[in-house]
Amino acid sequence: MVNHEFGAELRRRRVHAEISLTDLARRLNFSKGYLSKIENGRQHPTEQLARLADAELGANGELAALVHRARPRRTNDASVEMVHASRRDVLAFGSALFLPLGVSDADAETAGEDPQTRLYYRDQFEQLRKRGQQSAPGLVLRTVGVEYCTLLELAYATPRAPTRAVFEILAARYAEYAGWMAQEAGDNQSALAWTRQSATLATSAGDQVLAAYALVREAELAMSAQDPARTISLARQAQQREGADTRVRALAAHREAQGHAMLNQSRECLAALDRAESLLSPAVPDGPGGSPLGSTTVADLNLAVSGWCTFDLGRPRQAAELLERALARTAPTARRARAMYGARLALAYEATSDLDRMCEVASQVIAIAQPIGSATARTELRRLTKAMARRHNYRPARQLHVEISAALFGFPVS
């Protein structure tokens, strides 16, 4: 259905700003004829055009909201209640996904009391995080799941409560990471189950920092599901949760900023980004179980997230500058991070009509994203193919469209 309300409001704001149709078309990198059809209600506006026009005319989300996709109503609100689980419930969760390991209670108790066992699982977790940056998520998930089940066996075999809590926290970290790998594999339902299991274990072990971080991860899943209101609500819960440390609050502020950006709420987005920057420490602190929480592969996380948000706020030129700087400081081995932010960088260059750079960046993303199976990068590449529909007269863009389509369907790309 053509959105007549958007066209009328676009014209009203353009005339009020004393901008000609020709000038607005030039600023937005769209044709005058296309904008004329939109203003006259004969063409449905794309979400990208709405964001760009909103930013150009200073509408602070009101113009973009007219074409924001309708979201399914939820019967429950965004509040999350942390509950304690019995040993049977916790073990059943892992057993439903993996074969029982059959570790004897005696062996589990002996291993649980050995300090080297804890060091091994901390080191193993770090290795899995590094592997997850360069491997398909399904290859990592299997190992994560098996180690998770083993950690639970160790936790419930030890007679000492402090030792049990140590293994529960380690299991919670594995569960949280399994949620991230499931999300990257494109299975958000499993990702949510793993994330909530992490919160349950963290709460059971008395670790409020990790329980708060689970809300950050839920906010990220809501963002992936294109639900900005829930993204913001969960991110605010994480920031307000008792026990959340400064890093968790900073990461939660990033998710809140991204939620506001999706709604083109510029002031609220920038305020959240400023809050995150003030909270982030240059030195990434250790998290529960020893490993830092959140991304550790992007050297300037606030810069990268700012670039991500700025694109959604309809400022692609500024977004491209920020993302270029962030990626320049990101190691080549951080393939998953480079694929995610690189795909958005290609979108920014398309919006600024820098098609040569768009093709160059997108080709790099395809080469990175295809072997690691990044669902986040694939989502951004799908958006790029839709945006490129108006570039059919540019031959390199047509070829790139073919390559992206092949990559999305899992075919090899030459």
Secondary structure, DSSP 8 states (H G I E B T S, - for coil): ---HHHHHHHHHHHHHTT--HHHHHHHHT--HHHHHHHHTTSS---HHHHHHHHHHTT-TTTTGGGTS------SS-S--------HHHHHHHHHTTS------HHHHHHHHT-HHHHHHHHHHHHHHHHHHTTS-HHHHHHHHHHHHHHHHHHHHH-S-HHHHHHHHHHHHHHHHHHHHHHHHTT-HHHHHHHHHHHHHHHHHTT-HHHHHHHHHHHHHHHHHTT-HHHHHHHHHHHHHSTT--HHHHHHHHHHHHHHHHHTT-HHHHHHHHHHHHHH--SS----TTSS-SS--S-S-HHHHHHHHHHHHTT-HHHHHHHHHHHHHTS-TT-HHHHHHHHHHHHHHHHHTT-HHHHHHHHHHHHHHHHHHT-HHHHHHHHHHHHHGGGGTTSHHHHHHHHHHHHHHTT----
